[in-house]
């Protein structure tokens, strides 16, 4: 789950950016939680309680506290969040260096340009995410936990699947369960799913974001529902 903040004092612009982000997330199959803020002060009020933002789209020209000043305050507490500056004036570009901004976008923003920067933000963020080395035959694969969609047991092996990979490794579900984090749910004796990659589910069936379907065993629905509620 990527948590993205949009900070701009124009409601119309905030809504436009939110539409862009939602379209990008759907195309890339990236689960997102989007927060919109009309001012730096409004953002800081929430930020005091919740600092779990991975990407911030930040307008520079705002009243009271500017985007540059807000970015400096954020950087004092978080050196990993990806800050994307937005401005109608290109002369502000130099302001991004001091706070290590990922990118500077000049208004009006083309949808495809924002998509490219969001791709970059997610890619850069994944380099700090936990990964495991998986041996498949004579090859070693570096797999980020967040890129795994589901894991299915196949006799003495596991089939580990993501958007563009499927590795068959010799390991048990119990063994890999000790490596995985709270994103992963043990659906059955032979299946583990990444709940961030769940598109929808009912009492009997689950669909993943890549279209894969799993039967939900009897008695698992309530546990799955509670896990989803607690996580999201």
N, C-alpha and C positions, 0 to 999 in steps of 0.2 A: 504494500500500500504506500503510494507516494502522497504526501500531504503538501499541497501547494497553496500559497497565499498570494492574493492579488490585491495590491494596495494602490488605489488611485482615487482622487477626489471627485471624479466624474462618474456618476452611476451608469451612464450609457456605455462608457469605456470599460468599466468593470464587467458589465454584462457581456460585452463583445469578447473580451479576453476569456471570460469563463466559457463562452460558447466555443471558442477556439480550443481551449484546453480539453474540454469534453470531447470534441471531435478528434483531437490528436490521441487522447487516451483510448477511445473506442477503436481507432485504426491500429494502434500499437498494442492493444490488449494490455494496457497498463492500468491497474486499479488505482483510482485517485480519490482523494478527499480534498475538496476545494473550499477555501475560506476567502471571502471578500471583505475588504476594509476600506472605509471612506477617508481615513486619515491615519497618520503615524500613531497618534494617541490611541485610537481605537485598536490598532494592532497591538501596541505595547500592553494594553490592558489584558488582552487574551494571552499574549506571549509570556506574561509573568507566571501564568498557570500552566501553559502548554508550549514548550519549546520544540516540539516535535515537527518541525517543518523541514522538508528537503529542498524545496524550490520556492523562491520569492520573486514575483514580478512586481517591481517597485518603480512607481512614477517619481521623478526627481522633484518636479515643481509642485510642492504642496504647502499649504499655509502652516504657520506655527513651527512644526518640525519638518524639515525638508527630507526628501528621500535619501540624500547623502548623509545627513546627520543620523537618520534612523539606521542606515546601513552600518555606520560606525558603532552604534550601540549594540546592534545585533552581533557584529564581529567580536565585540568584547566578551560575548557569552558563547558564541558558536562559530568555530572556524571551518565547519564542513558544509553548512547550508549553501546552496547555489543561488547567488543573488543576480538577477537579471534587471539591469537598469533600463528604464523607458523614459524618453524625453522627446519633446518636439524640437529641441535645439541640439545640434551636433556638437556645439562648443563644450558641452558637459562631458564629453567622452573621457577626458582625462581624469574625471572624478572617480572613475571606476577602479583605477589602479590601487589606490590607497586601501580600499576595502576588498581587494581581490575579487571584483565582480566577474562573473562568468562571461557576460556579454553586455553590449550596449545596443539597444534597438531604438531607432528614430521613428517617431510617429509620422504618418500613419503606418501601422505595422501590417505587412502582408501576412496572411495566414501561413503560407509555406515557410516564411522566414522564422516565425515563432516556432513552428513545428521542428525545424532544424535545430534551434537553440534548445528546445525541450529534449530532443534526442540526445544532445550533447550533455545536458544537465543530468539526465538519467544515467547515461554511460559513465560519466565522471563519478556519480554517486555510488555506482555499483563497485567501483574499485575499492571502496572502503567496506563493502559488505563481506560477510563471512563466505568462505568457499571451501570446498572439499576436493581433494585429488582422488579421482576414481580410475581404477585400472581396468581396462577392457582389453583382454589379450595382452599384447606387448605394448599397448599404448596407454599413456596417462592423460586424463582429461581434467582440466580445471573447471569446476562447475560451481557457480554462485548459487547459494541456497534459494534466493529469490527467483531464479530462472527455472526452477523445477516446478512442473505442473502437478505431476503425480508419479507414484512409484507402485509398481505391481510385481508381486512375487511370481517367479516362474521356476518351480522346483528349487534347485539350490542357487538360483540366480535372482537378481532384481532387474527389472526393466525400468530405467529412470528416464522420464520423458519431459521435454520442454518444448518451446515453440519450434525450434529448429534442430532438435537432437533427440536421440533415443539410445542410451547406452545400456549394455547388458553386462552387469558386473557380478562377481561372485561374492555375495554378502547376504545376510538375513535381514528381515525387517526390524528385528529387535536390535541388531547391531547398528543399522543406519539410524534407527530411532534415537539413539544416544547422541547422534551428531546434529540432528535436526532441531529447529527451534519451535516456538509457539505457533508459527504459521501452519504447521503440519498436523493433520488430524488422522488418526488411525481409524479408517472407515470400516475395515473388516480384517480378518486374519491374513489377507493377502494384498491389501490395498492401503496406501497412505495418500492423502490429497493435500495440496497446498490451498488453504482456504482463501487466499488472495486471488486464486485463479478460478474460483467457483462463480459461474455466471448466474445460475439459479438452482433451486432444489425444492422438492416437494417431500411428502412423507415417504415416498417410495423410490424416488430417482433424483440424481444430481447431474447437472450439465456443467462442464468446464468451459472456459472461455474459448478453447480451441474446438469445441463441439463434441468432445469425448463425453460419454455418458456412463454413469455408475449406478448400480442398484444400491439403494440404502437399506441395509439389513434391518430386520424387525428389532425395535428397541433402540436403534441408533439415532432416530430423528431428534428426540429431545436433547440428547447429548450434543449433537451437531449444532442444533439451534442455539443452545446456550454458549457453545464455543464461539460461534459466529458473533453473537451479541457481545460477548466479553471482549473479543478481539477488536471489533470495529467500533 
